[in-house]
Amino acid sequence: MLDKFLLYINGRNLIDNGQKVLLAVSGGLDSMVMVDVFLKAQFPIGIAHINHKLRGVESDEDQNFVANFCAKYQIPFYLLELPENTFDKGNLQDKARNLRYEWLQDIALQHKYDLIATAHHSSDEVETFMINLMRGAGLSGLDGIPVRSGNIIRPLLFASKEDILQYAMDHAVQYREDSSNATDKYLRNKIRHNVLPVLYATDVRSKSGILKSINNLQQTENLLTFLLKQYTDEIVIVRNGLTEISLEPIVSSEVGPSLLFEIIKQFGYNKEQCHDILNSFTINGNRYLTTEHEAITHRKKLIIRKFKEIPKFQPIKIESFPLEFLWYNHLYRLEIIDVPTDLFGSSNVFYLSDDIESPVVISQ
């Protein structure tokens, strides 16, 4: 398995010479085997462990086990102990995952680790595929766990759970058993214990076949990304912090909503919003929000920007004319003029009747 590990690392260009890797280690079978192969490969590593405080004494013993291992082999050790009430509210697994990755990124930044490695393997990938399939995921949700996500790598994806267990037995790798893995409390465990064994028993080809299907979906996703980039180069312009998308060619396409979704999902938009945008793309000023972005329709284009890039504008109280002021980095001039002969002479001019009451306040 060590040879396969090195071939996988080199074949996927996961680690460059001299790069430091922070290993996320629970103390369980998968992560301790990951530590063992990294040590044998002589990569410079550190170990990060999170005590979620979910299993009482067992969680503390996991922490001590990993800490003692690091002390024995003189490996830098980083620990996060979460308060016991951390998971009283919300989805436990999602919240734990978010906290874990946020903390790992902080440690990697503080201590200058180039990469973060987790011990996901091919059996995890199949379980994730089944979960996403049951939840109605699209192509990007069915193409498995990515080998790399930014600075996060998953160097054991080539191995199955059986491969990892056999390696641990052959090399006397010590690890801790997590009692929660034996329960059916979580959906992943239900699939692992009750669904996959029946599926694998139904057809001997199913275990390798599912992984092959995941790989095929990954290749299809890569192809879609490649073709989408070529297409969007013609209709998407990014400049000055704004993303401008021409909507007319998308509306005329037979796959308009899906096409727009693939372009703007990176900003947090969903498919329902894409339908709404295309159904009213000729209306100027429609606004569509995500947690971090806003999009506005203007002249059959969709213009997207980050919230934080919108400058704060203090209300302006106008009591006399003429007046000049800056708004969104543009200079505006207000003055009293005679009635123009052509009210529509310029798109850069806006007229107001002089019978409005003074003072006038301009605000967002």
N, C-alpha and C positions, 0 to 999 in steps of 0.2 A: 504493500500500500504506500510506503514511503516513495518508491519510484513513481507510482501513479500520481502521488501528490506533487512531486517536483515537475513531472511532465505537464500536469494541469496548470500549475503556477506559471511555468515557462510558456506553455502553449497559449494561455490567455493573457500573458503579459501582466500578471497581477501585481508582482513585486519587482521593483528595480533594485539593482545592487546598492546596498547601503541603506535602504529605506527601513525605518523603524516601524514596527507593527504593534499596535495595542490589541491584545486578545481579550474578547469578552468571555469570561469564564465563570460558569455557575458552580463548577465542581462536579457536574454530572459526567456521564460517559462521553458524550459527544465533545464537550469542550475540553476535557482532559486528554482525549486522544488528539485533538487539535494542538494542544500544548506540546504533547510528546513529539509529534511530527515536526513542529516548528523548532523545537530544541535540537532534534536530530539533524534538521536541515541547516542549523546554525544561523537562523535569521535573528537579528536583534529584536527582542520583544519586551513588552511590559504586560502585566496582567491586571485587568479591572474586574472587580466583583461587586455586585449589588445585593445587599441583604434586604429583601422586600418585607421581612418581618411577617410573613404570611403563615409560616408553619412552626412558630414558636421556637422551641429548643432546636428543632431540626434545622431551621434557617441559620441559627447561630453556629451550629456545628459545621454547616457548609462553609460559612465564613471562616471559621478557624482552620478548617481543612485546607482551603485555598491559601490562606495567609501563611500557614506553616509550610506548605509546599514552596511558596515563593521564597520564604526565608531559607529553606534548605538549599535551593538552587540559585539563590542570590538574584532573584528576578524582581524588578521594580513592581510594587504592589499598590494598587489604588482601590479604595473602598468607599462605597456609598451606603450608608445605613438610613433607610427610609423610616419616618415616623409610623407607628403602628396603625394610625387612622388614615393613612394615605389613600387607601382604596375603599373607604367607606361608601363613597358615591361614584357613580359612573361605571363604564365598562372596564372591568379590572384588567383584562389582557391588553386592550388598546391603550389604557392609561399607563400601564407598566412599560409597554413598548416605547411610547413617546418619551417617558421619563428616562428610560434606559439609553436611547439614542442621543437625547439632549445631553445627558451627563457624559457619555462616552466622547462626544464631540468636544465638550469643554476640556476633558482630561487630555485628549489628543492635542488640542491647541495649546494648552498650558505647558505640556511637557514635550512638545515638538515631535509627536508621532505622525508619520506620513500617512499611515493607513490604520483602519480599524477592521479587525477580522471577527466574524461570528462563525459558529460551528454548524450552520445549516447544512443538511445533507439531502440526498435525492429523495429519501422517504418523506422528509419535511415538504419537499417540493410537490410531491404527489398529494399530500394532505391539503396543502394550500390550494392546489388546483381544484380539488373536490369541494372545498369550502366556497371558493369563488364561483364554481359552476352552480352550486346550489343557490347562490345569492344573485344569480343572473348577470354575472360579469360579462363584459365585452372582451374583445381580443386581447387588450393589454392586461386584463385581469386573469387571463387563462394561460399566459405564456410563461408561467412559472416564476420562481424566485430569481432575480437577476444576479449574475455572478459578481457584478460590480455596480454599486450605486454611489457615484461620487468617490469619496475616499473610503467607502465601506466595501470590503471584499468578503466573499464566501468561498473559501478555498477547499471546502469538503463536499461541494455539490456533486462531485463525480462519484462519491461513495454512498452506498446504501447503509441503513442501520445495521444490517447483518455484517457488512464489511467492517464497520467501525467496531462492533462487538468482537468480531474475530481478531481484529488487530489488538484490542485491549487484552484479550486472553493470551495471544501469542507473545505479547511484550510486557505482560504483568503490569498494565497501566492501572493505577489505583484511582477510584472515583467514588462519588457519593450517589446513592439511589434517591431520587426525588419521589416521595410517596404520592404526591399529587398526580404523577403520571399514570398511576394504577386506577384512578377513579374515572368515572364518566361524567364528571361535573361540567367539563368544557366540551364544546363541539368538536374540537380537534381530536380529543381523546375518544369521543364516540366514533368518529370516523376511523381512527387508528385501530380501535378494538373490535368494532362491530361491522363496519362497512367494507374496509379494504380486505380483511381476511376472506370474506365471502366472495368478493370480486375476484381476488387472485385464485381462489379455488374453482371458480367457474370456468376459467380458461387459463391454461399455463402461460399463454402469451401476454396476458393482461399486464403483468408487472413491468416488463420491458416495453410493452406496447403503449402504455400510458406515458412513460417517459419519452418515448419516440414521438408521440402526439404533441407533448409539451414542446419538444425541440422543434417540431414542424411549425407550431404556432409561433415560436420565437423567430424562426426564419421569416414567416409571413409578416410578423410585426416589423422586422427589420426592413423587409421589402417595402411595406406600406410607408414607413418613415422615410425611406429613400425617395420614393415616388412623390410623397407629399411635399418634401423639401423642394423638389424640382418644380412642382406646381405652384407652391406658395411663393417662390422667388418672383413670380410674375404678378402676384396680386397682393402681397404683403410688403409694406415698407416700415422699417424700424428706424426712427430718428428722434433725437432730442427727448428720449424717454417715452416716446409715444409709439404704439403699434397701430398702423393704419391698414385696414383690410377692405379691399374692394368687394362689395357684396353682390353686385350684378352677376358676375360669372358663377358665383356659388348658387344663387337663386335659380339660375337657368340649368344647373346640373341636376341630374336625376337623383343624386345622393347628397343634395344640398345640406340638410341638417347634420348628417353624419360627417360630411366634409368640414363644415364649420366647427363642429365639436372637436375634431382631431386637431384643428388649428388653435383653438382657444381653450382647450381643456387645461393647458399648462397654467392658465390664469385662474383656474378654479371654477370655470363655467360648466354647467350641466347640459344635458341634451334638451331638456324642456326649455331652457333659456335660449338655446340655439334656434328652436322652432319659433319662439316668440320674436327673436331678432329678425329672422328671415320673413316672417309674416308681415312685418311692419317696417321693412328696411327703407322704404321711401320717405318715412316720416322723420324729420329732423328733430333732434333733441331727446329722443327716447333714451333712458338711462338704465343700465343693467349692472348690478352690483355682485361682487363676491366679497370674501372676507378681507382681501387685500387690494382689489382692483375695482375700477369702474370703467364701463364702456358706454360710449355715446354714439348714436347714429347721426351722421352728418353727410348730406349729399351722396347718399347711397354707399357710404363707407361706415365702417365700425372703427371707432378710435378708442384704444384701450390705454389706460395709464394706471400707475400705482397711486393709492390714496396718499401715501406719505410724500409723493412728489407734488401734491397740490399745495401751493403756498397758502399760508394763513392771510386772509384779507380783512383788515379792519374797516368797519363801516365808515363811509365818508359822508359827512354832512355838508351839503352845498347850500350856502346862503348868498353867494354872489358869483357873478360870471365876469370874465372867462375863468376856467379852472383846468389845470392839467394834473393827471395822476397816473401812477403805474398800477396795472391790474393783470395778474398772470403774465408778467414780463412784457406787457404791451403798454404803450403810452396812449392815453386817451385825453382828448381835449373837448371841453364843453364850452359852448359860447352861444349867445343869442344872435340869430341872423334873421334876415327877411325871409318870407315864404319863398322856397326855391321853385323854379319853373319845372324842374324834373325831380319828383320825389324819389325816383328809383335810379338816379344817375350813377351811384357808386355803392358797391356792397360793403364798403368800409365806413359808410355814413349812416347814422341812425337819427331820426327826427322825432322830437316830442313836441306836443302842443304847448304853447306858452300859458295856457290856462290852468296848468297844474299848480297846486298850492306849494308855497315855500314854507320851510326849507325842504329840500329833497335829500333823502338818505339812500345811498347806494351800498348794498351789502350782498353777501353771498346768499 
